[in-house]
Amino acid sequence: TICGLADGNNWAIKTIVNKFRGEFEARLKPSLATVGV
C-alpha cells in the first residue's frame, strides 16, 4: 500500500490475536445456549 499506517495497524491486531488466541477461539465457538429476545 501507499500508506505505511496500514502495515502498522495489521501488526498490532496480529499481536493482540496471538496473545489472546484462546479467548478469541472461545468466543468464536458456537454455543448451545440460545439468546432470547
Secondary structure, DSSP 4 states (H G I P E B T S, - for coil): ---THHHHHHHHHHHHHHHTHHHHHHHHS--SPPPP-
